Amino acid sequence: MAQNSELKAAVVMGGTSGIGLALAKGLVSANYTVTAAGLGPLPKGEENLRFVELDIRDDQAVKTLFDQFNLLDALVNAAGIIRRHEEHKAEVFQEVIDVNLNGTMRACTAARPLLAKSGGAILNIASMLSYFGGGVVPGYSASKGGVMQLTKSLAIAYADDNIRVNALAPGWIKTPLTNDLQNDPERHAAIIGRTPMKRWGAPDELIEPALFLLGSGAGFITGTILNVDGGYAAV
């Protein structure tokens, strides 16, 4: 795929809604041409932002996506699912792990040769549940703990290719994945009560941290997990 030489190229996995969509649009504003991949209804494309349907559980589909590129500067792994109260079932647990953790590894593996050519960077989306257990979401918590350790491991493995690998760990962000919690008075109160900044975060508040970790200003930063959580993990 030919790219405008004045633009950097990025792929955002899970870039069709929530945090991924916010980051895709933020990258466009920072002079990237972005391909955002995901399932479900696709948003309408706009200048320098195209949306493609992709099941991140499909090895061949992931490979085919990256085979379209001649140049890639950044990969953002934001694809994720959560199945509250259902993840103790083996098949649901497996599905969550396959999307959130295995999907991140699939994308990193497929993008590695392209990023090695450009000296590019990877940004994974971890979570507060990378640090804490989740009794009703054992699959999600395990997968996000895995994303944190995968980020550190790939930072080591990819350093010789001049690829930096970092992650953001969002706290409680207003997205479709957290709608149920936002609308549950008891859970909402507990979340706000523990968060020192006493509010939910917005997806757009992840854009500047993401651009920093993907940009040249973070040129000596790799293997880092940056919390964007209103102080939640400090309590």
C-alpha positions as CSV (number, residue, x, y, z in Angstrom):
1,M,0.0,0.0,0.0
2,A,1.5,3.3,-1.1
3,Q,1.6,5.9,1.6
4,N,1.9,9.7,1.5
5,S,5.6,10.5,2.3
6,E,4.5,13.3,4.5
7,L,2.4,11.1,6.7
8,K,3.4,8.3,9.1
9,A,1.4,5.1,8.9
10,A,-0.4,3.4,11.8
11,V,-2.7,0.5,12.4
12,V,-5.1,0.5,15.3
13,M,-6.4,-2.9,16.2
14,G,-9.8,-2.5,17.9
15,G,-10.0,0.9,16.4
16,T,-13.7,1.0,15.5
17,S,-15.0,2.0,18.9
18,G,-14.1,3.1,22.4
19,I,-10.5,3.8,23.3
20,G,-9.3,2.4,20.0
21,L,-11.4,4.8,18.0
22,A,-10.3,7.8,20.1
23,L,-6.7,6.8,19.5
24,A,-7.2,6.3,15.8
25,K,-8.6,9.8,15.5
26,G,-5.9,11.2,17.7
27,L,-3.2,9.7,15.4
28,V,-4.8,11.3,12.4
29,S,-4.6,14.6,14.1
30,A,-0.9,14.0,14.7
31,N,-0.2,13.5,11.0
32,Y,-0.7,9.7,10.7
33,T,-2.6,7.9,8.1
34,V,-4.5,5.3,10.0
35,T,-6.1,1.9,9.3
36,A,-8.5,1.0,12.1
37,A,-9.6,-2.6,12.3
38,G,-12.4,-4.2,14.2
39,L,-15.7,-6.0,14.2
40,G,-19.3,-4.8,14.4
41,P,-20.7,-1.7,12.7
42,L,-17.8,0.3,11.1
43,P,-17.7,4.1,11.5
44,K,-17.7,6.2,8.4
45,G,-14.2,6.7,7.0
46,E,-12.7,10.2,6.8
47,E,-9.5,11.8,5.4
48,N,-6.5,9.7,6.4
49,L,-8.6,7.2,8.4
50,R,-10.1,4.1,7.0
51,F,-12.0,1.3,8.8
52,V,-11.7,-2.4,7.9
53,E,-13.5,-5.4,9.3
54,L,-11.2,-7.8,11.0
55,D,-11.5,-10.7,13.5
56,I,-8.3,-10.6,15.5
57,R,-8.7,-14.3,16.3
58,D,-8.1,-15.1,12.7
59,D,-4.3,-15.6,12.1
60,Q,-4.6,-15.4,8.3
61,A,-6.8,-12.3,8.4
62,V,-4.3,-10.5,10.6
63,K,-1.4,-11.5,8.3
64,T,-3.3,-10.4,5.2
65,L,-4.0,-7.0,6.7
66,F,-0.3,-6.3,7.3
67,D,0.7,-7.7,4.0
68,Q,-1.0,-4.7,2.4
69,F,1.5,-2.3,3.7
70,N,4.9,-1.3,2.5
71,L,5.5,1.1,5.4
72,L,4.3,1.1,9.0
73,D,5.4,3.4,11.8
74,A,3.1,2.5,14.6
75,L,0.9,-0.3,15.8
76,V,-1.7,0.2,18.5
77,N,-3.3,-2.9,20.1
78,A,-6.7,-1.8,21.5
79,A,-8.8,-4.8,20.6
80,G,-10.5,-6.2,23.7
81,I,-13.7,-7.8,25.0
82,I,-15.1,-8.4,28.5
83,R,-17.8,-10.8,29.6
84,R,-18.7,-9.9,33.2
85,H,-20.0,-12.9,35.3
86,E,-19.5,-15.3,32.3
87,E,-15.7,-15.7,32.3
88,H,-15.7,-18.6,34.7
89,K,-17.0,-20.7,31.8
90,A,-14.1,-22.3,30.1
91,E,-15.2,-21.4,26.6
92,V,-15.8,-17.7,27.5
93,F,-12.5,-17.5,29.4
94,Q,-10.8,-18.9,26.3
95,E,-12.5,-16.4,24.0
96,V,-11.5,-13.4,26.1
97,I,-7.8,-14.6,26.3
98,D,-7.8,-15.3,22.5
99,V,-9.0,-11.7,21.7
100,N,-7.2,-9.7,24.3
101,L,-3.9,-11.5,24.7
102,N,-3.4,-13.8,21.8
103,G,-4.8,-11.1,19.5
104,T,-2.2,-8.6,20.7
105,M,0.6,-11.1,20.0
106,R,-0.8,-11.9,16.6
107,A,-0.7,-8.3,15.6
108,C,2.7,-7.7,17.0
109,T,4.1,-10.7,15.2
110,A,2.6,-9.7,11.9
111,A,3.7,-6.1,12.2
112,R,7.2,-6.8,13.4
113,P,9.0,-6.9,9.9
114,L,7.3,-3.6,8.9
115,L,8.1,-1.9,12.1
116,A,11.7,-3.1,12.0
117,K,12.1,-1.4,8.6
118,S,10.9,1.9,10.0
119,G,12.2,1.8,13.5
120,G,8.6,2.0,14.6
121,A,6.8,1.6,17.9
122,I,4.0,-0.6,19.4
123,L,1.5,0.6,22.0
124,N,-0.5,-2.0,23.8
125,I,-3.6,-1.2,25.8
126,A,-3.3,-2.9,29.2
127,S,-5.7,-2.1,32.2
128,M,-5.9,-1.4,35.9
129,L,-6.8,-5.1,35.9
130,S,-3.2,-5.8,34.8
131,Y,-2.5,-5.2,38.4
132,F,-5.6,-6.2,40.3
133,G,-7.8,-9.3,40.3
134,G,-11.3,-9.2,39.0
135,G,-13.6,-11.7,40.6
136,V,-16.3,-11.5,37.9
137,V,-13.8,-11.1,35.0
138,P,-11.0,-13.7,35.5
139,G,-10.4,-13.9,31.8
140,Y,-10.2,-10.2,31.3
141,S,-7.9,-9.7,34.3
142,A,-5.7,-12.6,33.3
143,S,-5.5,-11.3,29.7
144,K,-4.6,-7.8,30.7
145,G,-2.0,-9.1,33.2
146,G,-0.7,-11.0,30.2
147,V,-0.6,-7.9,28.0
148,M,1.5,-6.1,30.6
149,Q,4.1,-9.0,30.7
150,L,3.9,-9.4,27.0
151,T,4.7,-5.7,26.5
152,K,7.8,-6.1,28.7
153,S,8.9,-9.3,27.0
154,L,8.5,-7.9,23.5
155,A,10.3,-4.8,24.5
156,I,13.3,-7.0,25.2
157,A,12.8,-9.2,22.1
158,Y,12.3,-6.4,19.6
159,A,15.0,-4.0,20.9
160,D,17.5,-5.3,18.4
161,D,15.0,-4.4,15.6
162,N,14.9,-0.9,17.0
163,I,11.2,-1.3,17.8
164,R,9.9,0.1,21.1
165,V,7.0,-1.6,22.9
166,N,5.1,0.2,25.6
167,A,1.6,0.1,27.0
168,L,-1.1,2.3,28.5
169,A,-3.0,1.0,31.5
170,P,-6.3,3.0,31.5
171,G,-8.3,3.3,34.7
172,W,-12.1,3.7,34.6
173,I,-12.9,5.2,31.2
174,K,-16.3,6.0,29.8
175,T,-16.6,3.6,26.9
176,P,-19.2,1.0,25.7
177,L,-17.4,-1.7,27.7
178,T,-18.1,0.2,30.9
179,N,-21.7,1.3,30.3
180,D,-23.1,-1.3,32.7
181,L,-20.8,0.0,35.5
182,Q,-21.5,3.6,34.8
183,N,-25.2,2.9,35.1
184,D,-24.9,0.8,38.3
185,P,-25.2,3.3,41.2
186,E,-23.3,1.1,43.6
187,R,-20.4,0.3,41.3
188,H,-20.3,3.9,40.1
189,A,-20.0,5.1,43.6
190,A,-17.3,2.6,44.5
191,I,-15.2,3.6,41.4
192,I,-15.5,7.3,42.0
193,G,-14.9,6.8,45.7
194,R,-11.6,5.1,45.1
195,T,-10.4,7.3,42.3
196,P,-8.5,10.3,43.8
197,M,-9.6,12.6,40.9
198,K,-13.3,11.6,41.7
199,R,-14.4,11.1,38.1
200,W,-14.4,8.7,35.2
201,G,-11.8,9.3,32.4
202,A,-12.6,10.1,28.8
203,P,-11.2,8.2,25.9
204,D,-9.6,11.4,24.5
205,E,-7.5,11.6,27.6
206,L,-5.5,8.7,26.4
207,I,-4.5,10.4,23.2
208,E,-1.6,12.6,24.4
209,P,0.0,9.8,26.5
210,A,-0.3,7.5,23.4
211,L,1.3,10.0,21.1
212,F,4.1,10.5,23.6
213,L,4.9,6.8,23.8
214,L,4.7,6.4,20.1
215,G,6.8,9.5,19.3
216,S,10.4,10.4,19.2
217,G,10.2,12.1,22.6
218,A,10.0,8.6,24.1
219,G,12.9,7.3,22.1
220,F,14.7,5.8,25.1
221,I,11.5,4.4,26.7
222,T,10.5,0.8,26.1
223,G,8.9,-1.9,28.2
224,T,7.0,0.7,30.2
225,I,3.4,0.6,31.4
226,L,2.0,4.1,31.9
227,N,-1.1,4.4,34.1
228,V,-3.8,6.8,32.9
229,D,-6.2,6.2,35.8
230,G,-6.9,9.4,37.8
231,G,-4.7,8.0,40.6
232,Y,-6.7,4.7,41.0
233,A,-3.6,2.5,41.3
234,A,-2.0,4.8,43.9
235,V,-4.7,4.0,46.5
